[in-house]
Amino acid sequence: MRVELLALYGGPDQVMTVTSGLASLLGLLLIFWNKVVAISFRIVRIFRPAKSADVEVSKNAPKETP
């Protein structure tokens, strides 16, 4: 039996610890998901400013009456 292969063995005690840590990080990400998305949209808006859209009034649009 090769001793080097034993160094690569990950038993349940090591694997469960790592997966528990990953699950807690994923849970925190899901709790604050709306904040994460809002921050990413702000970062995108900084580097890609919105184009000003011209508003066209259609012929069938109701006119304001005083």
PDBQT receptor file of N, H, CA, C and O in Angstrom, charges set to zero:
ATOM      1  N   MET A   1       0.842  -1.178   0.000  1.00  0.00    +0.000 N 
ATOM      2  CA  MET A   1       0.000   0.000   0.000  1.00  0.00    +0.000 C 
ATOM      3  C   MET A   1       0.887   1.240   0.000  1.00  0.00    +0.000 C 
ATOM      4  O   MET A   1       1.892   1.308   0.708  1.00  0.00    +0.000 OA
ATOM      5  N   ARG A   2       0.493   2.213  -0.806  1.00  0.00    +0.000 N 
ATOM      6  H   ARG A   2      -0.324   2.158  -1.381  1.00  0.00    +0.000 HD
ATOM      7  CA  ARG A   2       1.297   3.423  -0.928  1.00  0.00    +0.000 C 
ATOM      8  C   ARG A   2       0.860   4.429   0.130  1.00  0.00    +0.000 C 
ATOM      9  O   ARG A   2      -0.329   4.704   0.290  1.00  0.00    +0.000 OA
ATOM     10  N   VAL A   3       1.817   4.963   0.834  1.00  0.00    +0.000 N 
ATOM     11  H   VAL A   3       2.783   4.740   0.704  1.00  0.00    +0.000 HD
ATOM     12  CA  VAL A   3       1.550   5.908   1.911  1.00  0.00    +0.000 C 
ATOM     13  C   VAL A   3       1.115   7.265   1.351  1.00  0.00    +0.000 C 
ATOM     14  O   VAL A   3       0.366   7.992   2.003  1.00  0.00    +0.000 OA
ATOM     15  N   GLU A   4       1.583   7.611   0.142  1.00  0.00    +0.000 N 
ATOM     16  H   GLU A   4       2.191   7.020  -0.388  1.00  0.00    +0.000 HD
ATOM     17  CA  GLU A   4       1.228   8.904  -0.451  1.00  0.00    +0.000 C 
ATOM     18  C   GLU A   4      -0.274   9.019  -0.689  1.00  0.00    +0.000 C 
ATOM     19  O   GLU A   4      -0.841  10.105  -0.572  1.00  0.00    +0.000 OA
ATOM     20  N   LEU A   5      -0.913   7.909  -1.020  1.00  0.00    +0.000 N 
ATOM     21  H   LEU A   5      -0.452   7.027  -1.115  1.00  0.00    +0.000 HD
ATOM     22  CA  LEU A   5      -2.348   7.931  -1.269  1.00  0.00    +0.000 C 
ATOM     23  C   LEU A   5      -3.140   8.186   0.008  1.00  0.00    +0.000 C 
ATOM     24  O   LEU A   5      -4.236   8.745  -0.043  1.00  0.00    +0.000 OA
ATOM     25  N   LEU A   6      -2.600   7.785   1.144  1.00  0.00    +0.000 N 
ATOM     26  H   LEU A   6      -1.710   7.330   1.186  1.00  0.00    +0.000 HD
ATOM     27  CA  LEU A   6      -3.292   8.041   2.406  1.00  0.00    +0.000 C 
ATOM     28  C   LEU A   6      -3.334   9.530   2.724  1.00  0.00    +0.000 C 
ATOM     29  O   LEU A   6      -4.245   9.989   3.413  1.00  0.00    +0.000 OA
ATOM     30  N   ALA A   7      -2.360  10.287   2.232  1.00  0.00    +0.000 N 
ATOM     31  H   ALA A   7      -1.620   9.914   1.672  1.00  0.00    +0.000 HD
ATOM     32  CA  ALA A   7      -2.352  11.724   2.480  1.00  0.00    +0.000 C 
ATOM     33  C   ALA A   7      -3.485  12.419   1.729  1.00  0.00    +0.000 C 
ATOM     34  O   ALA A   7      -3.930  13.491   2.138  1.00  0.00    +0.000 OA
ATOM     35  N   LEU A   8      -3.952  11.821   0.640  1.00  0.00    +0.000 N 
ATOM     36  H   LEU A   8      -3.591  10.950   0.308  1.00  0.00    +0.000 HD
ATOM     37  CA  LEU A   8      -5.025  12.411  -0.151  1.00  0.00    +0.000 C 
ATOM     38  C   LEU A   8      -6.409  11.993   0.327  1.00  0.00    +0.000 C 
ATOM     39  O   LEU A   8      -7.412  12.488  -0.187  1.00  0.00    +0.000 OA
ATOM     40  N   TYR A   9      -6.479  11.103   1.288  1.00  0.00    +0.000 N 
ATOM     41  H   TYR A   9      -5.664  10.701   1.705  1.00  0.00    +0.000 HD
ATOM     42  CA  TYR A   9      -7.774  10.611   1.747  1.00  0.00    +0.000 C 
ATOM     43  C   TYR A   9      -8.495  11.702   2.535  1.00  0.00    +0.000 C 
ATOM     44  O   TYR A   9      -7.921  12.312   3.436  1.00  0.00    +0.000 OA
ATOM     45  N   GLY A  10      -9.731  11.933   2.193  1.00  0.00    +0.000 N 
ATOM     46  H   GLY A  10     -10.198  11.437   1.461  1.00  0.00    +0.000 HD
ATOM     47  CA  GLY A  10     -10.565  12.866   2.938  1.00  0.00    +0.000 C 
ATOM     48  C   GLY A  10     -11.717  12.099   3.542  1.00  0.00    +0.000 C 
ATOM     49  O   GLY A  10     -12.652  11.713   2.840  1.00  0.00    +0.000 OA
ATOM     50  N   GLY A  11     -11.654  11.881   4.811  1.00  0.00    +0.000 N 
ATOM     51  H   GLY A  11     -10.894  12.194   5.381  1.00  0.00    +0.000 HD
ATOM     52  CA  GLY A  11     -12.707  11.133   5.484  1.00  0.00    +0.000 C 
ATOM     53  C   GLY A  11     -13.934  11.987   5.723  1.00  0.00    +0.000 C 
ATOM     54  O   GLY A  11     -13.943  13.180   5.419  1.00  0.00    +0.000 OA
ATOM     55  N   PRO A  12     -14.970  11.368   6.271  1.00  0.00    +0.000 N 
ATOM     56  CA  PRO A  12     -16.213  12.102   6.518  1.00  0.00    +0.000 C 
ATOM     57  C   PRO A  12     -16.034  13.293   7.457  1.00  0.00    +0.000 C 
ATOM     58  O   PRO A  12     -16.733  14.298   7.327  1.00  0.00    +0.000 OA
ATOM     59  N   ASP A  13     -15.115  13.185   8.388  1.00  0.00    +0.000 N 
ATOM     60  H   ASP A  13     -14.547  12.369   8.494  1.00  0.00    +0.000 HD
ATOM     61  CA  ASP A  13     -14.925  14.300   9.317  1.00  0.00    +0.000 C 
ATOM     62  C   ASP A  13     -14.351  15.530   8.611  1.00  0.00    +0.000 C 
ATOM     63  O   ASP A  13     -14.699  16.654   8.975  1.00  0.00    +0.000 OA
ATOM     64  N   GLN A  14     -13.482  15.350   7.613  1.00  0.00    +0.000 N 
ATOM     65  H   GLN A  14     -13.199  14.438   7.317  1.00  0.00    +0.000 HD
ATOM     66  CA  GLN A  14     -12.967  16.495   6.865  1.00  0.00    +0.000 C 
ATOM     67  C   GLN A  14     -13.986  16.999   5.842  1.00  0.00    +0.000 C 
ATOM     68  O   GLN A  14     -14.170  18.206   5.685  1.00  0.00    +0.000 OA
ATOM     69  N   VAL A  15     -14.635  16.085   5.158  1.00  0.00    +0.000 N 
ATOM     70  H   VAL A  15     -14.485  15.105   5.285  1.00  0.00    +0.000 HD
ATOM     71  CA  VAL A  15     -15.562  16.475   4.096  1.00  0.00    +0.000 C 
ATOM     72  C   VAL A  15     -16.774  17.191   4.672  1.00  0.00    +0.000 C 
ATOM     73  O   VAL A  15     -17.213  18.191   4.104  1.00  0.00    +0.000 OA
ATOM     74  N   MET A  16     -17.321  16.721   5.764  1.00  0.00    +0.000 N 
ATOM     75  H   MET A  16     -16.965  15.909   6.226  1.00  0.00    +0.000 HD
ATOM     76  CA  MET A  16     -18.497  17.353   6.357  1.00  0.00    +0.000 C 
ATOM     77  C   MET A  16     -18.177  18.757   6.863  1.00  0.00    +0.000 C 
ATOM     78  O   MET A  16     -19.034  19.639   6.809  1.00  0.00    +0.000 OA
ATOM     79  N   THR A  17     -16.980  18.972   7.346  1.00  0.00    +0.000 N 
ATOM     80  H   THR A  17     -16.284  18.255   7.391  1.00  0.00    +0.000 HD
ATOM     81  CA  THR A  17     -16.589  20.301   7.807  1.00  0.00    +0.000 C 
ATOM     82  C   THR A  17     -16.530  21.280   6.636  1.00  0.00    +0.000 C 
ATOM     83  O   THR A  17     -17.008  22.410   6.740  1.00  0.00    +0.000 OA
ATOM     84  N   VAL A  18     -15.950  20.850   5.540  1.00  0.00    +0.000 N 
ATOM     85  H   VAL A  18     -15.562  19.932   5.456  1.00  0.00    +0.000 HD
ATOM     86  CA  VAL A  18     -15.834  21.718   4.363  1.00  0.00    +0.000 C 
ATOM     87  C   VAL A  18     -17.207  22.002   3.773  1.00  0.00    +0.000 C 
ATOM     88  O   VAL A  18     -17.508  23.147   3.434  1.00  0.00    +0.000 OA
ATOM     89  N   THR A  19     -18.044  20.976   3.645  1.00  0.00    +0.000 N 
ATOM     90  H   THR A  19     -17.800  20.046   3.920  1.00  0.00    +0.000 HD
ATOM     91  CA  THR A  19     -19.369  21.197   3.058  1.00  0.00    +0.000 C 
ATOM     92  C   THR A  19     -20.247  22.044   3.970  1.00  0.00    +0.000 C 
ATOM     93  O   THR A  19     -21.082  22.805   3.482  1.00  0.00    +0.000 OA
ATOM     94  N   SER A  20     -20.078  21.929   5.267  1.00  0.00    +0.000 N 
ATOM     95  H   SER A  20     -19.399  21.310   5.663  1.00  0.00    +0.000 HD
ATOM     96  CA  SER A  20     -20.836  22.768   6.186  1.00  0.00    +0.000 C 
ATOM     97  C   SER A  20     -20.434  24.233   6.034  1.00  0.00    +0.000 C 
ATOM     98  O   SER A  20     -21.289  25.118   6.061  1.00  0.00    +0.000 OA
ATOM     99  N   GLY A  21     -19.161  24.486   5.878  1.00  0.00    +0.000 N 
ATOM    100  H   GLY A  21     -18.466  23.767   5.856  1.00  0.00    +0.000 HD
ATOM    101  CA  GLY A  21     -18.695  25.856   5.656  1.00  0.00    +0.000 C 
ATOM    102  C   GLY A  21     -19.202  26.423   4.344  1.00  0.00    +0.000 C 
ATOM    103  O   GLY A  21     -19.614  27.582   4.282  1.00  0.00    +0.000 OA
ATOM    104  N   LEU A  22     -19.174  25.609   3.291  1.00  0.00    +0.000 N 
ATOM    105  H   LEU A  22     -18.839  24.668   3.341  1.00  0.00    +0.000 HD
ATOM    106  CA  LEU A  22     -19.689  26.068   2.000  1.00  0.00    +0.000 C 
ATOM    107  C   LEU A  22     -21.188  26.335   2.061  1.00  0.00    +0.000 C 
ATOM    108  O   LEU A  22     -21.672  27.291   1.455  1.00  0.00    +0.000 OA
ATOM    109  N   ALA A  23     -21.921  25.504   2.780  1.00  0.00    +0.000 N 
ATOM    110  H   ALA A  23     -21.528  24.728   3.272  1.00  0.00    +0.000 HD
ATOM    111  CA  ALA A  23     -23.367  25.704   2.905  1.00  0.00    +0.000 C 
ATOM    112  C   ALA A  23     -23.677  26.982   3.675  1.00  0.00    +0.000 C 
ATOM    113  O   ALA A  23     -24.630  27.686   3.341  1.00  0.00    +0.000 OA
ATOM    114  N   SER A  24     -22.893  27.289   4.694  1.00  0.00    +0.000 N 
ATOM    115  H   SER A  24     -22.119  26.717   4.966  1.00  0.00    +0.000 HD
ATOM    116  CA  SER A  24     -23.147  28.522   5.444  1.00  0.00    +0.000 C 
ATOM    117  C   SER A  24     -22.835  29.759   4.598  1.00  0.00    +0.000 C 
ATOM    118  O   SER A  24     -23.544  30.761   4.687  1.00  0.00    +0.000 OA
ATOM    119  N   LEU A  25     -21.785  29.698   3.784  1.00  0.00    +0.000 N 
ATOM    120  H   LEU A  25     -21.209  28.884   3.712  1.00  0.00    +0.000 HD
ATOM    121  CA  LEU A  25     -21.488  30.821   2.885  1.00  0.00    +0.000 C 
ATOM    122  C   LEU A  25     -22.581  30.995   1.837  1.00  0.00    +0.000 C 
ATOM    123  O   LEU A  25     -22.963  32.122   1.519  1.00  0.00    +0.000 OA
ATOM    124  N   LEU A  26     -23.083  29.894   1.301  1.00  0.00    +0.000 N 
ATOM    125  H   LEU A  26     -22.772  28.979   1.559  1.00  0.00    +0.000 HD
ATOM    126  CA  LEU A  26     -24.172  29.968   0.330  1.00  0.00    +0.000 C 
ATOM    127  C   LEU A  26     -25.444  30.507   0.977  1.00  0.00    +0.000 C 
ATOM    128  O   LEU A  26     -26.183  31.266   0.351  1.00  0.00    +0.000 OA
ATOM    129  N   GLY A  27     -25.702  30.123   2.217  1.00  0.00    +0.000 N 
ATOM    130  H   GLY A  27     -25.101  29.506   2.725  1.00  0.00    +0.000 HD
ATOM    131  CA  GLY A  27     -26.870  30.638   2.928  1.00  0.00    +0.000 C 
ATOM    132  C   GLY A  27     -26.787  32.138   3.146  1.00  0.00    +0.000 C 
ATOM    133  O   GLY A  27     -27.779  32.844   2.965  1.00  0.00    +0.000 OA
ATOM    134  N   LEU A  28     -25.622  32.634   3.531  1.00  0.00    +0.000 N 
ATOM    135  H   LEU A  28     -24.817  32.060   3.678  1.00  0.00    +0.000 HD
ATOM    136  CA  LEU A  28     -25.446  34.080   3.691  1.00  0.00    +0.000 C 
ATOM    137  C   LEU A  28     -25.624  34.817   2.368  1.00  0.00    +0.000 C 
ATOM    138  O   LEU A  28     -26.211  35.898   2.322  1.00  0.00    +0.000 OA
ATOM    139  N   LEU A  29     -25.113  34.224   1.298  1.00  0.00    +0.000 N 
ATOM    140  H   LEU A  29     -24.636  33.346   1.335  1.00  0.00    +0.000 HD
ATOM    141  CA  LEU A  29     -25.285  34.836  -0.017  1.00  0.00    +0.000 C 
ATOM    142  C   LEU A  29     -26.758  34.903  -0.396  1.00  0.00    +0.000 C 
ATOM    143  O   LEU A  29     -27.208  35.908  -0.946  1.00  0.00    +0.000 OA
ATOM    144  N   LEU A  30     -27.512  33.847  -0.110  1.00  0.00    +0.000 N 
ATOM    145  H   LEU A  30     -27.146  33.031   0.337  1.00  0.00    +0.000 HD
ATOM    146  CA  LEU A  30     -28.931  33.837  -0.456  1.00  0.00    +0.000 C 
ATOM    147  C   LEU A  30     -29.740  34.791   0.413  1.00  0.00    +0.000 C 
ATOM    148  O   LEU A  30     -30.728  35.361  -0.052  1.00  0.00    +0.000 OA
ATOM    149  N   ILE A  31     -29.341  34.972   1.656  1.00  0.00    +0.000 N 
ATOM    150  H   ILE A  31     -28.538  34.510   2.034  1.00  0.00    +0.000 HD
ATOM    151  CA  ILE A  31     -30.054  35.901   2.535  1.00  0.00    +0.000 C 
ATOM    152  C   ILE A  31     -29.928  37.330   2.008  1.00  0.00    +0.000 C 
ATOM    153  O   ILE A  31     -30.900  38.085   2.000  1.00  0.00    +0.000 OA
ATOM    154  N   PHE A  32     -28.731  37.689   1.570  1.00  0.00    +0.000 N 
ATOM    155  H   PHE A  32     -27.941  37.076   1.576  1.00  0.00    +0.000 HD
ATOM    156  CA  PHE A  32     -28.479  39.050   1.107  1.00  0.00    +0.000 C 
ATOM    157  C   PHE A  32     -28.410  39.132  -0.414  1.00  0.00    +0.000 C 
ATOM    158  O   PHE A  32     -27.723  40.001  -0.951  1.00  0.00    +0.000 OA
ATOM    159  N   TRP A  33     -29.112  38.241  -1.120  1.00  0.00    +0.000 N 
ATOM    160  H   TRP A  33     -29.671  37.535  -0.684  1.00  0.00    +0.000 HD
ATOM    161  CA  TRP A  33     -29.024  38.182  -2.578  1.00  0.00    +0.000 C 
ATOM    162  C   TRP A  33     -29.469  39.486  -3.233  1.00  0.00    +0.000 C 
ATOM    163  O   TRP A  33     -28.832  39.949  -4.180  1.00  0.00    +0.000 OA
ATOM    164  N   ASN A  34     -30.558  40.085  -2.738  1.00  0.00    +0.000 N 
ATOM    165  H   ASN A  34     -31.075  39.709  -1.969  1.00  0.00    +0.000 HD
ATOM    166  CA  ASN A  34     -31.033  41.324  -3.370  1.00  0.00    +0.000 C 
ATOM    167  C   ASN A  34     -30.015  42.451  -3.215  1.00  0.00    +0.000 C 
ATOM    168  O   ASN A  34     -29.889  43.288  -4.109  1.00  0.00    +0.000 OA
ATOM    169  N   LYS A  35     -29.296  42.488  -2.112  1.00  0.00    +0.000 N 
ATOM    170  H   LYS A  35     -29.399  41.807  -1.386  1.00  0.00    +0.000 HD
ATOM    171  CA  LYS A  35     -28.251  43.507  -1.929  1.00  0.00    +0.000 C 
ATOM    172  C   LYS A  35     -27.078  43.250  -2.876  1.00  0.00    +0.000 C 
ATOM    173  O   LYS A  35     -26.510  44.187  -3.437  1.00  0.00    +0.000 OA
ATOM    174  N   VAL A  36     -26.720  41.982  -3.051  1.00  0.00    +0.000 N 
ATOM    175  H   VAL A  36     -27.181  41.221  -2.595  1.00  0.00    +0.000 HD
ATOM    176  CA  VAL A  36     -25.613  41.632  -3.942  1.00  0.00    +0.000 C 
ATOM    177  C   VAL A  36     -25.946  42.025  -5.376  1.00  0.00    +0.000 C 
ATOM    178  O   VAL A  36     -25.100  42.573  -6.083  1.00  0.00    +0.000 OA
ATOM    179  N   VAL A  37     -27.165  41.751  -5.805  1.00  0.00    +0.000 N 
ATOM    180  H   VAL A  37     -27.852  41.306  -5.231  1.00  0.00    +0.000 HD
ATOM    181  CA  VAL A  37     -27.577  42.094  -7.168  1.00  0.00    +0.000 C 
ATOM    182  C   VAL A  37     -27.630  43.610  -7.341  1.00  0.00    +0.000 C 
ATOM    183  O   VAL A  37     -27.218  44.123  -8.382  1.00  0.00    +0.000 OA
ATOM    184  N   ALA A  38     -28.127  44.331  -6.343  1.00  0.00    +0.000 N 
ATOM    185  H   ALA A  38     -28.461  43.915  -5.497  1.00  0.00    +0.000 HD
ATOM    186  CA  ALA A  38     -28.202  45.792  -6.436  1.00  0.00    +0.000 C 
ATOM    187  C   ALA A  38     -26.806  46.403  -6.551  1.00  0.00    +0.000 C 
ATOM    188  O   ALA A  38     -26.598  47.328  -7.336  1.00  0.00    +0.000 OA
ATOM    189  N   ILE A  39     -25.865  45.900  -5.789  1.00  0.00    +0.000 N 
ATOM    190  H   ILE A  39     -26.034  45.148  -5.152  1.00  0.00    +0.000 HD
ATOM    191  CA  ILE A  39     -24.494  46.411  -5.859  1.00  0.00    +0.000 C 
ATOM    192  C   ILE A  39     -23.882  46.111  -7.219  1.00  0.00    +0.000 C 
ATOM    193  O   ILE A  39     -23.186  46.954  -7.786  1.00  0.00    +0.000 OA
ATOM    194  N   SER A  40     -24.134  44.920  -7.745  1.00  0.00    +0.000 N 
ATOM    195  H   SER A  40     -24.699  44.235  -7.284  1.00  0.00    +0.000 HD
ATOM    196  CA  SER A  40     -23.574  44.587  -9.057  1.00  0.00    +0.000 C 
ATOM    197  C   SER A  40     -24.186  45.456 -10.149  1.00  0.00    +0.000 C 
ATOM    198  O   SER A  40     -23.485  45.838 -11.086  1.00  0.00    +0.000 OA
ATOM    199  N   PHE A  41     -25.492  45.781 -10.053  1.00  0.00    +0.000 N 
ATOM    200  H   PHE A  41     -26.061  45.470  -9.292  1.00  0.00    +0.000 HD
ATOM    201  CA  PHE A  41     -26.108  46.675 -11.031  1.00  0.00    +0.000 C 
ATOM    202  C   PHE A  41     -25.516  48.075 -10.935  1.00  0.00    +0.000 C 
ATOM    203  O   PHE A  41     -25.329  48.732 -11.960  1.00  0.00    +0.000 OA
ATOM    204  N   ARG A  42     -25.219  48.541  -9.735  1.00  0.00    +0.000 N 
ATOM    205  H   ARG A  42     -25.371  48.007  -8.903  1.00  0.00    +0.000 HD
ATOM    206  CA  ARG A  42     -24.603  49.865  -9.584  1.00  0.00    +0.000 C 
ATOM    207  C   ARG A  42     -23.217  49.896 -10.215  1.00  0.00    +0.000 C 
ATOM    208  O   ARG A  42     -22.841  50.877 -10.857  1.00  0.00    +0.000 OA
ATOM    209  N   ILE A  43     -22.466  48.827 -10.032  1.00  0.00    +0.000 N 
ATOM    210  H   ILE A  43     -22.771  48.030  -9.511  1.00  0.00    +0.000 HD
ATOM    211  CA  ILE A  43     -21.124  48.763 -10.617  1.00  0.00    +0.000 C 
ATOM    212  C   ILE A  43     -21.211  48.759 -12.136  1.00  0.00    +0.000 C 
ATOM    213  O   ILE A  43     -20.421  49.422 -12.809  1.00  0.00    +0.000 OA
ATOM    214  N   VAL A  44     -22.164  48.020 -12.673  1.00  0.00    +0.000 N 
ATOM    215  H   VAL A  44     -22.806  47.482 -12.127  1.00  0.00    +0.000 HD
ATOM    216  CA  VAL A  44     -22.332  47.984 -14.128  1.00  0.00    +0.000 C 
ATOM    217  C   VAL A  44     -22.741  49.356 -14.644  1.00  0.00    +0.000 C 
ATOM    218  O   VAL A  44     -22.261  49.783 -15.694  1.00  0.00    +0.000 OA
ATOM    219  N   ARG A  45     -23.621  50.057 -13.927  1.00  0.00    +0.000 N 
ATOM    220  H   ARG A  45     -24.011  49.710 -13.075  1.00  0.00    +0.000 HD
ATOM    221  CA  ARG A  45     -24.069  51.382 -14.356  1.00  0.00    +0.000 C 
ATOM    222  C   ARG A  45     -22.937  52.399 -14.340  1.00  0.00    +0.000 C 
ATOM    223  O   ARG A  45     -22.941  53.337 -15.138  1.00  0.00    +0.000 OA
ATOM    224  N   ILE A  46     -21.968  52.229 -13.445  1.00  0.00    +0.000 N 
ATOM    225  H   ILE A  46     -21.965  51.468 -12.797  1.00  0.00    +0.000 HD
ATOM    226  CA  ILE A  46     -20.830  53.157 -13.393  1.00  0.00    +0.000 C 
ATOM    227  C   ILE A  46     -20.001  53.033 -14.669  1.00  0.00    +0.000 C 
ATOM    228  O   ILE A  46     -19.594  54.040 -15.249  1.00  0.00    +0.000 OA
ATOM    229  N   PHE A  47     -19.754  51.810 -15.101  1.00  0.00    +0.000 N 
ATOM    230  H   PHE A  47     -20.084  50.992 -14.631  1.00  0.00    +0.000 HD
ATOM    231  CA  PHE A  47     -18.904  51.597 -16.264  1.00  0.00    +0.000 C 
ATOM    232  C   PHE A  47     -19.659  51.685 -17.586  1.00  0.00    +0.000 C 
ATOM    233  O   PHE A  47     -19.040  51.885 -18.631  1.00  0.00    +0.000 OA
ATOM    234  N   ARG A  48     -20.987  51.539 -17.563  1.00  0.00    +0.000 N 
ATOM    235  H   ARG A  48     -21.490  51.376 -16.714  1.00  0.00    +0.000 HD
ATOM    236  CA  ARG A  48     -21.778  51.629 -18.781  1.00  0.00    +0.000 C 
ATOM    237  C   ARG A  48     -22.974  52.530 -18.522  1.00  0.00    +0.000 C 
ATOM    238  O   ARG A  48     -24.047  52.055 -18.151  1.00  0.00    +0.000 OA
ATOM    239  N   PRO A  49     -22.789  53.845 -18.719  1.00  0.00    +0.000 N 
ATOM    240  CA  PRO A  49     -23.898  54.762 -18.439  1.00  0.00    +0.000 C 
ATOM    241  C   PRO A  49     -25.065  54.515 -19.382  1.00  0.00    +0.000 C 
ATOM    242  O   PRO A  49     -24.882  54.090 -20.522  1.00  0.00    +0.000 OA
ATOM    243  N   ALA A  50     -26.264  54.789 -18.889  1.00  0.00    +0.000 N 
ATOM    244  H   ALA A  50     -26.413  55.135 -17.963  1.00  0.00    +0.000 HD
ATOM    245  CA  ALA A  50     -27.475  54.562 -19.671  1.00  0.00    +0.000 C 
ATOM    246  C   ALA A  50     -27.589  55.596 -20.779  1.00  0.00    +0.000 C 
ATOM    247  O   ALA A  50     -27.232  56.760 -20.599  1.00  0.00    +0.000 OA
ATOM    248  N   LYS A  51     -28.083  55.161 -21.913  1.00  0.00    +0.000 N 
ATOM    249  H   LYS A  51     -28.373  54.215 -22.059  1.00  0.00    +0.000 HD
ATOM    250  CA  LYS A  51     -28.305  56.079 -23.027  1.00  0.00    +0.000 C 
ATOM    251  C   LYS A  51     -29.618  56.803 -22.793  1.00  0.00    +0.000 C 
ATOM    252  O   LYS A  51     -30.584  56.226 -22.294  1.00  0.00    +0.000 OA
ATOM    253  N   SER A  52     -29.639  58.079 -23.162  1.00  0.00    +0.000 N 
ATOM    254  H   SER A  52     -28.854  58.548 -23.568  1.00  0.00    +0.000 HD
ATOM    255  CA  SER A  52     -30.879  58.832 -22.996  1.00  0.00    +0.000 C 
ATOM    256  C   SER A  52     -31.828  58.454 -24.126  1.00  0.00    +0.000 C 
ATOM    257  O   SER A  52     -31.486  58.570 -25.303  1.00  0.00    +0.000 OA
ATOM    258  N   ALA A  53     -33.000  58.011 -23.764  1.00  0.00    +0.000 N 
ATOM    259  H   ALA A  53     -33.278  57.917 -22.808  1.00  0.00    +0.000 HD
ATOM    260  CA  ALA A  53     -33.985  57.581 -24.755  1.00  0.00    +0.000 C 
ATOM    261  C   ALA A  53     -34.924  58.732 -25.066  1.00  0.00    +0.000 C 
ATOM    262  O   ALA A  53     -35.417  59.402 -24.159  1.00  0.00    +0.000 OA
ATOM    263  N   ASP A  54     -35.170  58.959 -26.338  1.00  0.00    +0.000 N 
ATOM    264  H   ASP A  54     -34.769  58.414 -27.075  1.00  0.00    +0.000 HD
ATOM    265  CA  ASP A  54     -36.120  59.984 -26.752  1.00  0.00    +0.000 C 
ATOM    266  C   ASP A  54     -37.528  59.421 -26.627  1.00  0.00    +0.000 C 
ATOM    267  O   ASP A  54     -37.816  58.317 -27.092  1.00  0.00    +0.000 OA
ATOM    268  N   VAL A  55     -38.388  60.187 -26.002  1.00  0.00    +0.000 N 
ATOM    269  H   VAL A  55     -38.155  61.083 -25.625  1.00  0.00    +0.000 HD
ATOM    270  CA  VAL A  55     -39.764  59.757 -25.814  1.00  0.00    +0.000 C 
ATOM    271  C   VAL A  55     -40.585  60.285 -26.972  1.00  0.00    +0.000 C 
ATOM    272  O   VAL A  55     -40.639  61.491 -27.213  1.00  0.00    +0.000 OA
ATOM    273  N   GLU A  56     -41.220  59.379 -27.682  1.00  0.00    +0.000 N 
ATOM    274  H   GLU A  56     -41.176  58.399 -27.486  1.00  0.00    +0.000 HD
ATOM    275  CA  GLU A  56     -42.054  59.781 -28.804  1.00  0.00    +0.000 C 
ATOM    276  C   GLU A  56     -43.515  59.672 -28.400  1.00  0.00    +0.000 C 
ATOM    277  O   GLU A  56     -43.933  58.692 -27.783  1.00  0.00    +0.000 OA
ATOM    278  N   VAL A  57     -44.279  60.684 -28.755  1.00  0.00    +0.000 N 
ATOM    279  H   VAL A  57     -43.940  61.480 -29.257  1.00  0.00    +0.000 HD
ATOM    280  CA  VAL A  57     -45.701  60.688 -28.451  1.00  0.00    +0.000 C 
ATOM    281  C   VAL A  57     -46.429  60.142 -29.666  1.00  0.00    +0.000 C 
ATOM    282  O   VAL A  57     -46.246  60.630 -30.781  1.00  0.00    +0.000 OA
ATOM    283  N   SER A  58     -47.247  59.140 -29.448  1.00  0.00    +0.000 N 
ATOM    284  H   SER A  58     -47.396  58.744 -28.542  1.00  0.00    +0.000 HD
ATOM    285  CA  SER A  58     -47.982  58.566 -30.574  1.00  0.00    +0.000 C 
ATOM    286  C   SER A  58     -49.158  59.464 -30.944  1.00  0.00    +0.000 C 
ATOM    287  O   SER A  58     -49.582  60.307 -30.153  1.00  0.00    +0.000 OA
ATOM    288  N   LYS A  59     -49.671  59.276 -32.136  1.00  0.00    +0.000 N 
ATOM    289  H   LYS A  59     -49.326  58.591 -32.778  1.00  0.00    +0.000 HD
ATOM    290  CA  LYS A  59     -50.778  60.102 -32.620  1.00  0.00    +0.000 C 
ATOM    291  C   LYS A  59     -52.069  59.800 -31.868  1.00  0.00    +0.000 C 
ATOM    292  O   LYS A  59     -52.946  60.658 -31.768  1.00  0.00    +0.000 OA
ATOM    293  N   ASN A  60     -52.188  58.603 -31.348  1.00  0.00    +0.000 N 
ATOM    294  H   ASN A  60     -51.476  57.906 -31.429  1.00  0.00    +0.000 HD
ATOM    295  CA  ASN A  60     -53.412  58.200 -30.666  1.00  0.00    +0.000 C 
ATOM    296  C   ASN A  60     -53.383  58.480 -29.168  1.00  0.00    +0.000 C 
ATOM    297  O   ASN A  60     -54.321  58.133 -28.451  1.00  0.00    +0.000 OA
ATOM    298  N   ALA A  61     -52.319  59.100 -28.702  1.00  0.00    +0.000 N 
ATOM    299  H   ALA A  61     -51.557  59.381 -29.285  1.00  0.00    +0.000 HD
ATOM    300  CA  ALA A  61     -52.207  59.372 -27.272  1.00  0.00    +0.000 C 
ATOM    301  C   ALA A  61     -53.222  60.437 -26.872  1.00  0.00    +0.000 C 
ATOM    302  O   ALA A  61     -53.425  61.399 -27.613  1.00  0.00    +0.000 OA
ATOM    303  N   PRO A  62     -53.858  60.284 -25.722  1.00  0.00    +0.000 N 
ATOM    304  CA  PRO A  62     -54.833  61.293 -25.291  1.00  0.00    +0.000 C 
ATOM    305  C   PRO A  62     -54.131  62.608 -24.970  1.00  0.00    +0.000 C 
ATOM    306  O   PRO A  62     -53.040  62.619 -24.400  1.00  0.00    +0.000 OA
ATOM    307  N   LYS A  63     -54.765  63.706 -25.340  1.00  0.00    +0.000 N 
ATOM    308  H   LYS A  63     -55.651  63.697 -25.803  1.00  0.00    +0.000 HD
ATOM    309  CA  LYS A  63     -54.201  65.030 -25.082  1.00  0.00    +0.000 C 
ATOM    310  C   LYS A  63     -54.758  65.546 -23.768  1.00  0.00    +0.000 C 
ATOM    311  O   LYS A  63     -55.898  65.271 -23.391  1.00  0.00    +0.000 OA
ATOM    312  N   GLU A  64     -53.920  66.296 -23.093  1.00  0.00    +0.000 N 
ATOM    313  H   GLU A  64     -52.994  66.519 -23.399  1.00  0.00    +0.000 HD
ATOM    314  CA  GLU A  64     -54.356  66.864 -21.818  1.00  0.00    +0.000 C 
ATOM    315  C   GLU A  64     -55.301  68.029 -22.083  1.00  0.00    +0.000 C 
ATOM    316  O   GLU A  64     -55.058  68.858 -22.959  1.00  0.00    +0.000 OA
ATOM    317  N   THR A  65     -56.359  68.076 -21.328  1.00  0.00    +0.000 N 
ATOM    318  H   THR A  65     -56.557  67.402 -20.616  1.00  0.00    +0.000 HD
ATOM    319  CA  THR A  65     -57.300  69.193 -21.445  1.00  0.00    +0.000 C 
ATOM    320  C   THR A  65     -57.213  70.043 -20.196  1.00  0.00    +0.000 C 
ATOM    321  O   THR A  65     -57.158  69.514 -19.086  1.00  0.00    +0.000 OA
ATOM    322  N   PRO A  66     -57.201  71.353 -20.365  1.00  0.00    +0.000 N 
ATOM    323  CA  PRO A  66     -57.079  72.230 -19.183  1.00  0.00    +0.000 C 
ATOM    324  C   PRO A  66     -58.343  72.308 -18.377  1.00  0.00    +0.000 C 
ATOM    325  O   PRO A  66     -58.387  73.003 -17.362  1.00  0.00    +0.000 OA
TER     326      PRO A  66
